[in-house]
Amino acid sequence: MKRTVPKIVCVILVLSAVAASGSELVDFGEYKVIYQKDCFSGSHGNYDEWIDNLVKLNKRNKTQEDKQAARERLHEAMPAELHEHYKTHLTCNWFSYLVDGGEVWGYIIKPKQVERELPVIIYNRGGNLDFGGMVFGRMFNELFPYADEGFIVIGSQYRGTFSKSDDSDFSDQFGGDDVNDVLELLNIIPHIEGADSSKITMVGHSRGAIQTLLVLRRTDEVKAVAALAGVYDLEEGLRRRPGMERVFEARIPNYSNAKHEELAKRSALLWADELDKSVPVLLVHGQADKRASATHSLNLAQAFQENSHPYKLVIYPMEDHGFRGRRKEVTQLVLDWLNEQLN
């Protein structure tokens, strides 16, 4: 593993149970997934139908003028030619797999033409349970660009997400047992046709950045990490954003009786010294982020500095939680970082 010099850089779904006819499915080899579905099946494969459905699903689009304006915005943000490019060059599947005795949904995107083994990104999504779930539009914007640049992208929706089960004991715990859902992907990757299991990386955004460092704490199979807009001290994050208390109460077991202990378990700042120092970490944050203050990345960078953990910190002064003004630039930043560490 190439060690990097610590430095700071500052720059001014609904899932169907029936597979579509003629769908393209990923070869998982000997690993037995429970179910697969082509992401481009149904309306997702027809650009105009997909855009029309997005317009209809948005309840704010009440008048014809609203709908037309929304359609134009979507055409600009997700052009038809880019949809056709991704559909032609990428294979995208939702799949389900078994973890701790329960079924969990995941997603995988890979280039169709694979002439060599490709590096892998485990992508950890943000949100909790169905909120923030990796639906097709999010894949289009957040994941397809990584696969289009030669990575196999795989991730977990986390247990309970998009599930019809009423089992409250098998649900998203916001960094509890659901970490196993990501760790299980490490057992899947060696069986994926065309995947280089010696070049596994991780990228996480928001809650996914928390998840990423929790996974890194428990494995030595990841070679490089990018953590975007994360909260690394959950107690401090709660003081800045009290509304998250409702999420923690709903998701974290035993929260009412052991609040401080449970939040500490999920706070990377408190155990940064335990992370494998052979794994370089890219920290990215927007200075204008109102959901997760940039001080979280600044403080974690300081902890890495004190512990001689290789890292790079990039702060975008005017950007919000989703980096909406510089999404392509952030994606390229992450790609450059991962490729630099793997080569």
Buried (B, 14 or more C-beta within 10 A) or exposed (E): EEEBEBEBEEEEBEBEEEBBEEBBBBEBEEBEBEBBBBBBBBBBBBBEEBBBBBBEEEEEBEEEEEBEEBBEEBEEEBEEEBBEEBBEEBBBBBBBBEBEEBBBBBBBBBBEEBEEBBBBBBBBBBBBBBEBBBBBBBBBBBBBBBBBBBBBBBBBBBBBBBBEEEEEEBBBBBBBBBBBBBBBBBEBBBBBEBBBBEBBBBBBBBBBBBBBBBBBBEBEBBBBBBBBBBBBBBBBBBEBBEEBEEBBEEBBBEBEEEBEEBBBBBBBBBBBEEBBBBBBBBBBBBBEBEBBBBBBBBBBBBBBBEBEBBBBBBBBEEBBBBBEBBBEBBBEBBBEBBBBBBE
